[in-house]
Amino acid sequence: MVNELKDIPTFKNEDEERAFWASHDSTEYMDWSEAEETILPLLKPSTKTISLRLPELMLNELRLIANKRDVPYQSLIKVFLKERIDQELKQYT
């Protein structure tokens, strides 16, 4: 049995579209098995500024490592966090 897909409505703006998809199941409107992966190399991920308290010794060690790698220490922190997040998530797959 093949389910008939519903037509995607026309939206007045992005806010209206966002509200629609937040309250509707996309599988009723599109067949995800036919989706193709798209790479958007120039798309920059959105970021959120946070305040993070670190022991001074840890921050100094991070700065030292970053200096040796010739990268900004905040970028190094993001790399370290991403590596650890990926490692943790692998445990659940």
C-alpha positions as CSV (number, residue, x, y, z in Angstrom):
1,M,0.0,0.0,0.0
2,V,1.5,3.3,-1.1
3,N,0.4,6.4,0.8
4,E,-0.6,9.4,-1.2
5,L,1.6,12.4,-0.4
6,K,0.0,15.7,0.5
7,D,0.8,18.9,-1.4
8,I,3.2,21.2,0.3
9,P,1.4,24.5,0.9
10,T,2.7,27.9,-0.4
11,F,4.0,30.0,2.5
12,K,3.9,33.8,2.8
13,N,7.3,33.9,4.6
14,E,9.9,31.8,6.4
15,D,8.1,32.3,9.8
16,E,4.9,30.8,8.4
17,E,6.9,27.9,6.9
18,R,8.8,27.3,10.1
19,A,5.6,27.2,12.1
20,F,4.0,24.7,9.6
21,W,6.9,22.3,9.7
22,A,7.1,22.5,13.5
23,S,3.5,21.2,13.7
24,H,3.4,18.8,10.7
25,D,5.0,15.4,9.9
26,S,7.2,15.9,6.8
27,T,6.7,12.2,5.8
28,E,3.2,13.1,4.9
29,Y,4.5,15.5,2.3
30,M,7.6,14.0,0.9
31,D,9.2,10.5,0.4
32,W,12.5,10.7,2.3
33,S,13.7,7.5,0.7
34,E,14.2,9.4,-2.5
35,A,16.1,12.2,-0.9
36,E,19.6,13.0,-2.1
37,E,22.4,14.2,0.2
38,T,23.4,17.8,-0.5
39,I,26.7,19.4,0.5
40,L,26.6,23.1,1.2
41,P,30.3,24.1,1.6
42,L,29.7,27.8,2.1
43,L,27.0,27.4,4.7
44,K,28.3,28.5,8.1
45,P,26.7,26.9,11.1
46,S,24.9,29.2,13.4
47,T,26.7,29.8,16.7
48,K,25.6,30.7,20.2
49,T,27.8,32.6,22.6
50,I,28.0,31.0,26.0
51,S,29.8,31.8,29.2
52,L,32.0,28.9,30.4
53,R,34.0,29.0,33.6
54,L,37.3,27.1,33.5
55,P,40.0,26.7,36.1
56,E,42.9,29.1,35.2
57,L,45.4,26.3,35.0
58,M,43.2,24.5,32.4
59,L,42.8,27.7,30.4
60,N,46.5,28.3,30.5
61,E,47.2,24.8,29.3
62,L,44.7,25.2,26.5
63,R,46.4,28.4,25.4
64,L,49.8,26.7,25.5
65,I,48.6,23.8,23.3
66,A,46.9,26.3,20.9
67,N,50.0,28.4,20.7
68,K,52.1,25.3,19.8
69,R,49.5,24.4,17.1
70,D,49.4,28.0,16.0
71,V,45.6,28.2,16.3
72,P,43.3,30.4,18.4
73,Y,42.6,28.7,21.8
74,Q,38.8,29.0,21.4
75,S,39.1,27.2,18.0
76,L,41.1,24.5,19.8
77,I,38.4,24.1,22.4
78,K,35.8,23.6,19.7
79,V,37.9,21.0,18.0
80,F,38.5,19.1,21.3
81,L,34.8,19.3,22.2
82,K,33.8,18.1,18.7
83,E,36.2,15.1,18.9
84,R,34.8,14.1,22.3
85,I,31.2,14.5,21.2
86,D,31.8,12.3,18.2
87,Q,33.5,9.7,20.4
88,E,30.6,9.7,22.8
89,L,28.0,9.5,20.1
90,K,29.7,6.5,18.5
91,Q,28.9,4.5,21.6
92,Y,25.2,4.8,20.9
93,T,25.3,3.7,17.3
